[in-house]
Amino acid sequence: MPLFSVIIPLYNKEKYVQQTVQSVLQQTFVDFELLIVNDASTDDSVAVVSQFSDERIRLIENPKNLGLSATRNHGISKAKGTIIALLDADDLWLPTFLETIKSLYDSFPEAVIFGTDYVETYTSQEDLVPQKNISASLQGTSFLVPDFFEASMFQPIFLQSSVAFKKDICTEKEVFDSKITFAEDIDFYIKYGSQYRVAYHYEALSEVRFDVPNQMSKNSIVSKALPDLDKYEDLAKENSSLKKYLDLYRYIFASMYSFENAIPQRNAMLQHIDYSNLTFKQRLLLKSPRFVLLFLKKVKGFLLKRNIRVTSF
């Protein structure tokens, strides 16, 4: 059996998936299987994948378009490896990504989740490494994360294309909640980050594209099903950093609803928030009129194109 099962959910990524698959096949650690789960693509994505000839690749077909969470779950159910490594079909790994995860697995047996830092890549500007709530002196090192939620309070310390986990935690039929159609990764982090230790290598070994057309993160969220943050409130009573993490994403989701003028959804999202867990800037922005938020969003986009990142953290 391979050590790693690499799972790539595939839906209409014909322009990107070739580079993504190549980044897996070029890994310095070679004991893996690659499961590409096609979610009923309507472009030539499958034709691109079919050009690869490697016995480690398995192409799995969904019977119909099921969505990202269900597609990941389908891949996990077919996986033979000890460690599940996720990679989106428009992202890339640097050659030592799996080798580094293997080192974390060997060095920190108490850990169940393993991750690395990442860079955000854009067509029109330089790559950016988001700020983390981790000391810069730890860059280039590997360690157990003392408090996953505290470490994730600025920007996520890893994304779905830079994280792996032991398959034996997949005791539920659905590792990813298929009812969630936006930010399903946040639900995954809360559910498993509150139960298991996280080992981390503070070096960007994954490239995550942020300028791909029709990305979920750029689409309207009003019609999407978001994670139910309220269901974790009881757990957060004994975990103050989890409570802050929940309130951070209540703020993020409420702000997104504000941009779309979805006031009932915004108010519902803020129902259980503790405003003392937010920064002054965040509290101020929540009280700002929509036209101010839209203006600030344009300014942020303008600065981002000039490699100046402005956040409310």
SULZIRA-V421095 format. One record per backbone hydrogen bond with DSSP energy under -1.0 kcal/mol. CO is the residue of the C=O (numbers start at 1). NH is the residue of the N-H. E is the energy in kcal/mol with one decimal. If there is no record, write none. Layout:
BEGIN
co=CO nh=NH e=E
co=CO nh=NH e=E
END
This chain:
BEGIN
co=3 nh=83 e=-2.7
co=4 nh=33 e=-2.0
co=5 nh=85 e=-2.5
co=6 nh=35 e=-3.4
co=7 nh=87 e=-2.1
co=8 nh=37 e=-2.3
co=10 nh=39 e=-3.3
co=13 nh=16 e=-1.6
co=13 nh=17 e=-2.8
co=16 nh=20 e=-1.8
co=17 nh=21 e=-2.8
co=18 nh=22 e=-2.3
co=19 nh=23 e=-2.0
co=20 nh=24 e=-1.0
co=21 nh=25 e=-2.5
co=22 nh=26 e=-1.6
co=24 nh=27 e=-1.8
co=30 nh=32 e=-1.9
co=31 nh=4 e=-1.6
co=33 nh=6 e=-3.1
co=34 nh=58 e=-3.2
co=35 nh=8 e=-2.7
co=36 nh=60 e=-3.0
co=37 nh=10 e=-3.0
co=38 nh=62 e=-2.7
co=44 nh=48 e=-2.0
co=45 nh=49 e=-2.1
co=46 nh=50 e=-2.5
co=48 nh=51 e=-1.1
co=49 nh=52 e=-1.8
co=54 nh=57 e=-2.1
co=56 nh=34 e=-3.2
co=58 nh=36 e=-2.8
co=60 nh=38 e=-3.0
co=67 nh=71 e=-1.9
co=68 nh=72 e=-2.5
co=69 nh=73 e=-2.5
co=70 nh=74 e=-2.2
co=71 nh=75 e=-2.0
co=72 nh=76 e=-2.6
co=73 nh=77 e=-2.3
co=82 nh=167 e=-2.9
co=83 nh=5 e=-2.8
co=84 nh=165 e=-2.3
co=85 nh=7 e=-2.7
co=88 nh=91 e=-1.8
co=92 nh=207 e=-2.8
co=94 nh=97 e=-2.1
co=95 nh=28 e=-2.5
co=96 nh=100 e=-2.3
co=97 nh=101 e=-2.2
co=98 nh=102 e=-2.6
co=99 nh=103 e=-1.8
co=100 nh=104 e=-2.1
co=101 nh=105 e=-2.5
co=102 nh=106 e=-2.1
co=103 nh=107 e=-2.6
co=104 nh=108 e=-2.3
co=108 nh=111 e=-2.0
co=112 nh=166 e=-2.1
co=113 nh=199 e=-2.8
co=114 nh=164 e=-2.9
co=115 nh=201 e=-2.2
co=117 nh=205 e=-1.8
co=119 nh=208 e=-2.9
co=120 nh=128 e=-2.5
co=121 nh=210 e=-2.4
co=128 nh=120 e=-3.7
co=132 nh=134 e=-1.0
co=135 nh=138 e=-1.9
co=136 nh=139 e=-1.5
co=138 nh=141 e=-2.1
co=141 nh=202 e=-2.7
co=143 nh=200 e=-3.0
co=147 nh=151 e=-2.4
co=148 nh=152 e=-1.1
co=150 nh=153 e=-1.4
co=151 nh=133 e=-1.3
co=159 nh=162 e=-2.3
co=162 nh=116 e=-2.0
co=163 nh=86 e=-1.6
co=164 nh=114 e=-3.1
co=165 nh=84 e=-3.2
co=166 nh=169 e=-1.5
co=167 nh=170 e=-2.5
co=169 nh=171 e=-2.1
co=177 nh=180 e=-1.5
co=183 nh=187 e=-1.0
co=184 nh=188 e=-1.8
co=185 nh=189 e=-2.6
co=186 nh=190 e=-2.2
co=187 nh=191 e=-2.6
co=188 nh=192 e=-2.5
co=189 nh=193 e=-2.3
co=190 nh=194 e=-1.2
co=192 nh=196 e=-2.2
co=197 nh=112 e=-2.2
co=197 nh=113 e=-1.9
co=198 nh=145 e=-2.9
co=199 nh=115 e=-1.9
co=200 nh=143 e=-2.3
co=201 nh=117 e=-1.3
co=201 nh=203 e=-2.2
co=202 nh=140 e=-3.2
co=205 nh=94 e=-2.6
co=206 nh=119 e=-2.4
co=207 nh=92 e=-2.4
co=208 nh=121 e=-2.6
co=212 nh=215 e=-1.3
co=215 nh=218 e=-1.7
co=216 nh=219 e=-1.2
co=221 nh=224 e=-1.5
co=225 nh=181 e=-2.1
co=225 nh=182 e=-1.4
co=227 nh=229 e=-1.3
co=229 nh=232 e=-1.6
co=230 nh=233 e=-1.8
co=232 nh=236 e=-2.0
co=235 nh=238 e=-1.1
co=236 nh=239 e=-1.2
co=239 nh=243 e=-1.9
co=240 nh=244 e=-2.0
co=241 nh=245 e=-2.0
co=242 nh=246 e=-2.8
co=243 nh=247 e=-2.3
co=244 nh=248 e=-2.2
co=245 nh=249 e=-2.0
co=246 nh=250 e=-1.9
co=247 nh=251 e=-2.2
co=248 nh=252 e=-2.3
co=249 nh=253 e=-2.7
co=250 nh=254 e=-2.6
co=251 nh=255 e=-2.3
co=252 nh=256 e=-1.8
co=253 nh=257 e=-2.2
co=254 nh=258 e=-2.2
co=255 nh=259 e=-2.0
co=256 nh=260 e=-1.2
co=257 nh=262 e=-2.7
co=258 nh=261 e=-1.5
co=261 nh=263 e=-1.3
co=262 nh=266 e=-2.1
co=263 nh=267 e=-2.8
co=264 nh=268 e=-2.1
co=265 nh=269 e=-2.0
co=266 nh=270 e=-1.4
co=268 nh=271 e=-1.0
co=270 nh=273 e=-1.4
co=274 nh=277 e=-2.3
co=275 nh=278 e=-1.7
co=279 nh=283 e=-2.4
co=280 nh=284 e=-2.4
co=281 nh=285 e=-2.5
co=282 nh=286 e=-2.0
co=283 nh=287 e=-1.0
co=289 nh=293 e=-1.7
co=290 nh=294 e=-2.6
co=291 nh=295 e=-1.8
co=292 nh=296 e=-2.6
co=293 nh=297 e=-2.2
co=294 nh=298 e=-1.8
co=295 nh=299 e=-2.2
co=296 nh=300 e=-2.6
co=297 nh=301 e=-2.2
co=298 nh=302 e=-2.3
co=299 nh=303 e=-2.6
co=300 nh=304 e=-2.4
co=301 nh=305 e=-1.6
co=303 nh=306 e=-1.3
co=303 nh=308 e=-2.4
co=304 nh=307 e=-2.0
END
